[in-house]
């Protein structure tokens, strides 16, 4: 009698990707043969890129490349250890000081990825008698961090401050209550209702953490994020950001008071037990901040082209939800059609990404259209024409 390989059998039962491939509508893990610009090469063909999070268009900026190369020449390709032990360079410290000043906090610390920031921070900050209050549409990294926490986790309806207040009323007044929300929600493109949240936090003695992964370089004075956008920097306790989006590199950070950062440096396991950001990434992020602050026309163009694209989509009958940012959802409300559409559009020269269950309910499946500061109006027109034709072919418009 042969023993069955139970692990192999269990994994083989998962066939969703194979089913999608067999229908010719599998849109994931597509190899890109070029740098991440407004046009990329796929299977030897030029494709307009509207699926990238490089909001400021810096991922392929020559100045970023030169900064990264110079850092490699001086420091090598890796720190070969964690920040906690041998992996802290002088440029890590300089970048953290620059980030703290950028978002108006006393201190900051960098992690190797944005996901690791939320995993480490959310799991470490509160104890078993405390509360984490999460927006239902918070990023997966926040959810995973909350699962590692011993705290009580309460979820409120998306951007619904009445729902949040009901959850706060449930909490023990003497316990820590940490409200955690995306600043800009990564799929819907809407902005957190921070002024109302601040009022509730003051009323119920709660603290606020904002994930600015999709807000940094997009909203706020000079692109400084959500708290800056609303003029409420002093009312937000922790500000998180990533480097793989507007800053065209890799990694993430959390900024807060000196005491909170000191605690996290010695308790956030995803920081202590992960290798530190490579020198090239650190140098690229620092250069990206310099470019963002010295070239306000990038942010201006990003806003202009976003408003233009959203207006064009609405005039053609698209449902773009409540988006206020360069993330524009084009609701399909059918998972199979969303997958087929995205695959067909890539074949037709427009790279967009599908958002389907379980990331969203099937009734909220969408095509995610994301803009960069380096897109031209002509590129947007070309993309919208092709997307409109595809949506009509699938009888969505």
N, C-alpha and C positions, 0 to 999 in steps of 0.2 A: 504493500500500500504506500503510495507516494503522498507526502504531505502537500496540501495546497498552499501556494504562496498567497497568504491572505492579504498582504499589502498590495501585491500586484493585482489581485482580483478586485480589491476595493477601488483602486485608482482606475482600473479599466472600465468600471461602471460609469465613470464620468465621460460622457460622449458629446456634450454640447458643442465643443470646438470642432469635433469631427463632423457633426451634423451640419454646422455652418459651412465648413470647408466643402462638403459634398454638394451644397447648394450654390457654391461659388460666391458666398457672401461673408467670408471671414476677413475682418478688417484689422487684425492685430499683428504685432511683431513683423511689420513690413520693413524690410531692410532699405534704409536711405543711403544713397551712395555719394552724398555731398554734405557740405556744412549746412547748418540750420539757418537758412536765409528765407526771404519771402518766396523764393523758388528753390525747390530741391530736386534731386535726381532720383527717380525710382524706376528700376528696370530699364535704365538708359534713357528715360524720357523726362522732360521738364514738367514739374507739377507745382502749381501755386500752393504755398503752405499757409493754411488757415487752421491748423491744428496744434500750433506751438504755443507755449507759455512765455516765450521770449518777448514780453510786452514792449520793452524798449528797443528791441532789435539789436541787442549787443552781443549775442552769442558768437557772431562771426566778425565782430569789429576788429580791425587790425591792431588797435591800441590794446585791446584785451589780450590778443594773442602775444603781442610783444611783452606785456607785463608777465604773462604766464611763463614765457620762455626765459625771461630774465631771472625769475624766481627759481626755475629748474637749474639754471646755470649756477646760482649761488647756493641753493639749499638741497638740490637733488630732487628726486621724484616722490619721495615718501618721508614721513617723520618716523616711521618704523616703531610706532608705539602710541599709547593713549596720551591725551592731554594731561592726565593726572600724573603720569610718570615722566617719560622722556620726550613726549610729543608736543611740547609747547615751544614755539619759535617766537622770536621777538615780533615778527610780523603778525602772529596770531593776536598778541596783546595789542599791537597798534590798531589792528582791524576792530577789535572789540571796543576800544576807546572811540573809534570813529563811528561805530554803529550806535553806541550809547548816546553820543552827541546827536546823531542823525534823528533818533526817535525821541530824544528828550528824557532819557533815563540816566540814573547814576552809573549803572554798570551793565555789562553784557558778557555773554559767553557763547562761543561757537561750538556747534556739534558737527559731526561728519555729514549728516543729511538733515533735511527738514523733518522727515518722518521721525528720526531719532530725537529731535528736539521735543516734539509733543509726547512721544513715548516716555521719555525720561522725566520731563517736567510734570506732566499730568499724573504720572504714577507716583511721584515722589512727594508732592507738596502737601497733601492732606492725609489725615489719619482716619482710623476706623469710625470715629464718632463725627467726622466731618462730612461735607456734602460737595459733590461736583454737579453743577447744573449745566447741561449741554443742550444746544440747539439740535433738533432732530436731523438737520442736514450738515452738522459739523463733519469735518474731514475724517477719513478712516483712521488716521494717525491719532487723533484725539480720542476716538472710540477705543482704539487698542490701548492707549495709555490709561483710560479709565478702567479697562478690564483688569489691568495689573495693579490698580490702586485698591487699598482696603476701604476706601471711602464709600459712602452711599451715593449712588449715581441716579440723578433725576433728569429726565429729558423733557423739554418743553417744545411745543409746536413751533415750526420754523418761523423765526422773526416775529413771534407773537408775544408781545410783552405782557398781555393779560395772562396768558398761559404761564409765562415765567413767574409772574407774581404769585399765582396759585401755588407753584412749586416752592417758592421762597417762604410762603406762609406755613408750609408744612414743616419747614426745617426748625431744629432746635436753635433758639436765638443765641445760645452761648457757644455754638459750634462754628467752625470756619465754613464759609459758604463761598465757593469759587465758581463764578459764572464764566464759562468758556465758549467763545463763539468765533467763527470765521469773520474777518472784517469784510471781505468780499467773498461771497459763496462761489465755489469753483465751477459749478455747473450752471446755476441759474443766473449768475452775474449780478445779483442784487447786493446791496450794502446793508450791513447790520444796523439796526435802529439803536445806535449807541447812546444818543441823548436820553431816550426813555430808559435804557438799561442802566445808565449812570444814576438816574433818579431812583430807580428801584434798589440799586446797590446801596445808595446812601440811606434809604428808608429802612432796609433790612440788615444793615451792617454787613454787606457782602463785598467780595473782591471780584475784580474783572481781569480776565486774560483774553487778549484778542490775537487770533492767528491771522497775520497779515501776509501770508504767502502770496495771495493774489491781489493784494492791495498795494504792497510796496512797489514804487515805481509807476503806479497807476493813478492813485488818488492822494489827496493831501498836498500841503505846500511843498513844492519841489519834489513831489512823489514820496513824501515821508510816511504815508499810510493813513489808516482809518482815524486814529485818535487826532492826528493833525488835521484831517479833513473836517472834523467836527469841532476843532479847538478844545479837545478834552484830554489832552495828553496827561495832565496831572491826575485825572480821574480814572485812568486805566493803570492797574498795578503791574501787569506783565504784557509785553508786546513781543510777539514771535514773528520771525520772518524766514524765508528761504532764499537761497542764492541761485537756484536752478531755473528761476523764471526771469524776472526783470534784470537780475544781476548777471545772467549769462554764465554761471559757473556751477558749483555744486557745494552743498552744505546748508547750514541753517544757524539761527541764533535765537536767544531769548534775552530780552533786556528788562531790567527791573531795578529795584533798590539794591544797594550794596549788600544788605543782609540777605535778601532773597537769593541773589546770585551766589553769595558765599555758601548758603545752604545747598543750592543745587550743584555747585562744583564738587561737593563732598557727599551727595546723596543720589544724584541722577545716574542710574546705572548705565543707561545708554551713552552717557558721556564718559564715565569712568572706565568702562570696559570696551570701548570702541576706539579704533585707531583715529587719530586726529586728521583734520582736513589737510590734504597735500599742499605743499607750498604754492604750486601753480594755481590752485583754486583760490587760495587766500589772496594772492596778488591780483588775480582777475577781479575778484569781488571789490577789492579796494579801488581798483581802476574804474570799475563800473559806477561806484558811488561818485567818484570825481566827475565822470562824464555826465551822469544824471544831474548833478548840481550845477554844472557849468554850461549845460545845453538845455535850457528850459523849453526850447522849440520842439524837442522830442516829445515831451509830455503834451504840449499844445497840439501837435499834429496827431498824436494818438487820440486825444479827445475829439478833435475835428473829424477824423476819419471814422471814429466809432459812431458819432452822431449821424454822420452821413450814411453809413452802412445800415444802422438800425432803422433810419427813416426809409431807406430804399426797401428793406425787407417788409416793413409794415405797409408801405404803399402797395406792395405786391400781394398782400394778404397773408403773410407769414404770422404765426403766433410766436412772439419773442418773449412772452412772459413778462417778468418784472425787472429785466436786466437794466442796469444803469452804468455798465462798464464795458470794456472791450470784449468781455465774454458774452456772446449773444446766443442763447438757446433757440433753436428752430424746432419747435415741438412737432413730433411725428405721431406720438401716442400709439405706436405699434412696434414691438421689438423687431420682428422679422423685417419690416419695411425699413427701420432705422439701420439695421445691418446691411441690407441690400443697397440702400441709398449711398451709404458711406463708401462701400466697395465700388459701386458704379461711378461715383464722383471722382474717386482716385483714378480710376481707369480713364476718366474724361479730363483729367488734369487739375483737379481741385482736391487737396488733402484736407479733409475734415474728420472729426471723430464722432462715433456714435456713443451715446450714453444710455445704457439699458439696464434692466433688472439684473442683479439685485441692487445696483447703485441707486436706481430710482424705481418706483413702481412702473409696471408695464404701461400704465395709462399716461406716464410722464416721460416716456422714452423720447429722445431728441437727437438732433445733430448739433454738436457744439462747434460754433464758428468763433474763432478767436483772432483778434487783430494785433498787429505789431506797429510800432512807431515808424517802421521802415516800409510799410505797405504804401503803394501809390493808389490814388483814386481809380486809375485805370485798372489796376489789378483787382480792386474790390468790384468794379463793374463787371469785369470778366467772370469773376467767381459767382456773383449774384445771378448773372444771366444763366450760367450752367446749373446752379442750384435750383433756380426757378423752373427750368426745363425738366430737371429730374423729379422735382416734387410734383409737377403736373403729370408726368408720365406715371407716377405711382398714385395718382388721384388723391393727393393730400391737399393741394391747393384747389 
